[in-house]
C-alpha cells in the first residue's frame, strides 16, 4: 500500500486531469446497492479503487492544482497518521492518553515558538492560564472560541442577556464566522465592510463605530474576529489597531489565520502578525500550507478558563485526579485523534529550516505569476499578491468575459482555478500551495491563461455583444 501511495504521488504531474470530468451521481451505479456478506480480496478492492473511485478524484496534491488554498501532504505526516490509526487511542483525557495529551502540549509550544507567538499562548507544562489545543478545522476553532466568549460575556448576567450578544468581523471573513454564530446562537452578527482602499482589510474606525452603536442600543459586544489572510484576497486585518478599537468593550478577540498562519514561521512575514499579544485566541491550520495531512488546526488561548467553563461537563467515570490537562474540555466532541504525532514526525524529519524554504519557494512562485499578470496590459491584479495567492482578471471587460476565461481554463482539466468576487467584480484566484509545484508548472499555468485570454477576447471582439460572445465561449468550454 505504501508503494502504491508513493507511485501515485510520483505520477501526479502526469495525470491527464486535475479535476475530474464527472457529473453528480456518477458513482451510484458503479457501487453495489448492498454491502457484501462475504469478504473480498484486497486486489478486488484496489481494482475498484482504480477503475471506479479514482476517476472522481480531484487531485489536490497535483502541481497544477491552483484552486483552493492548499491541503498539504507529506510522507512524515502520512506515516504518523498510519501509526496513530494503529494505536487507536481516543485521548480525551490525560488518563485515556497520557502521551497524546503531553505530546500535544509540547507540539503546541513548539509551534508557538516557531511562529513567534506571545508567551501567554504557551502551555508551560500546564501551569499557566493559557495554552494550545489541536482542533480538526478552523470552523471548530471559531465555534470553540465563540463559546468561550459567550461564557465570559454572560458571567454574572441574567440568562436573558444571551439575546443581546453581538459578534463582529469583516465582510471578507470566512463563512465559518457566520456559521459559528448560527451554531452558538448569536443573533446579532455584524459583517463590517472591508476597505478596498486598504487592500480589503477591516479598518478600526468601522469596528469602533459598530461597537459604540451597539452599546448605545443596549447590546453586549461579545466576539470580534480579525483575519490574517482572507480567503478571497489574502487581506490582512490590522490586528493591533482592531484590538485597540475593541479594548474596553469586553469582547473576546479572536484571530483567524487559517491559511496564512504558516507564513509566521518566516521572520520577513512577521509584520503581518503584529498585535497578537493583545488578543484572546489565535488559530491557523498546518493542514493547509505546512505539509501536515488534514486535519490539524492549532488553536491557542491566552486564558483557558472561559474555554473550560463553556465546555467542561465531566461525568464521574471520566473524572481524573490531580492537575492533569484534559483536552475534552477544550473542544466540542469527547473523542479526539492523536493529531500531534503528525507535527512531531514532520518537524523531526524535515526540520524548521526546510519548511521555511518550502514556504519561501511558494511565495516566490506566486510572485513570478503576479509579475506575468502585471506585465500583460490585458490583465490587472485585483489585489496585492500576498503569500501564495494571486488575484487577477482581464481589465475593462464585462464579468461574463472573465467567467468565460475561467471556464476555458478549467475545461481541459490540466489545471484547476476558481474565482471570487471583489467589490462585485469577477476575479480569478491562483493559489500556489502543492508540495510538488515548481516554476515550470506556474509558467505553464500563465501560458494557459494567456492562450485562453486570446480565445475569449477574440470572441468578445467578434460578436460586438460582449455578454453574448463571452457566454458562447463559456458554453463551448463547458
GIMOWO-V959758 format. One record per backbone hydrogen bond with DSSP energy under -1.0 kcal/mol. NH is the residue of the N-H (numbers start at 0). CO is the residue of the C=O. If there is no record, write none. Layout:
NH&CO  NH&CO
//
This chain:
4&0  5&1  6&2  7&3  8&4  9&5  10&6  13&10  14&11  17&412  21&19  25&22  30&26  44&40  45&41  46&42  47&43  48&44  49&45  50&46  51&47  52&47  53&48  55&52  56&53  58&17  59&57  61&58  64&61  65&415  77&73  78&74  79&75  80&76  81&77  82&78  83&79  84&80  85&81  86&82  87&83  91&89  96&92  100&96  101&97  102&98  103&99  104&100  105&101  106&102  107&103  108&104  109&105  110&106  111&107  112&108  113&109  114&110  115&112  116&111  120&117  121&118  125&122  126&123  127&122  130&300  132&298  134&296  140&136  141&137  142&138  143&139  144&140  145&141  146&142  147&143  148&144  149&145  150&146  151&147  152&148  153&149  156&153  160&157  161&158  162&159  163&160  165&219  166&187  167&222  168&189  170&191  172&169  176&173  178&174  179&175  180&176  181&177  182&178  183&179  184&180  185&180  187&164  189&166  191&168  191&189  194&200  197&194  198&195  199&194  206&202  207&203  208&204  209&205  210&206  211&207  212&208  213&209  214&210  215&211  216&212  217&214  218&213  219&163  221&165  222&165  223&251  224&167  225&253  227&255  228&234  229&234  233&229  236&226  238&236  241&237  242&238  243&239  244&240  245&241  246&242  248&245  251&221  253&223  254&280  255&225  256&282  260&256  261&258  262&259  263&260  264&261  265&262  268&265  269&266  271&268  272&269  277&274  278&275  279&252  280&252  281&299  282&254  283&297  284&257  286&295  287&284  289&285  291&285  296&134  297&283  298&132  299&281  300&130  301&279  303&128  307&303  308&304  309&305  310&306  311&307  317&314  318&315  327&91  328&325  329&326  338&336  341&338  343&339  344&340  345&341  346&342  347&343  348&344  349&345  354&350  355&351  356&352  357&353  358&354  359&355  360&356  361&357  362&358  363&359  364&360  365&361  366&362  367&363  368&364  369&365  370&366  371&367  372&368  373&369  374&370  375&372  378&375  379&392  381&390  385&388  388&385  389&429  391&427  392&379  394&377  400&397  402&398  403&399  404&400  405&401  406&402  407&403  408&404  409&405  410&406  415&63  419&426  421&424  424&421  426&419  427&391  428&417  429&389  430&65  431&387  436&433  441&437  442&438  443&439  444&440  445&441  446&442  447&443  448&444  449&445  450&446  451&447  452&448  453&449  454&450  455&451  456&452  457&453  458&454  459&455  460&456  461&457  462&458  463&459  467&464  468&464  469&465  470&466  471&467  472&468  473&469  474&470  475&471  476&472  477&473
//
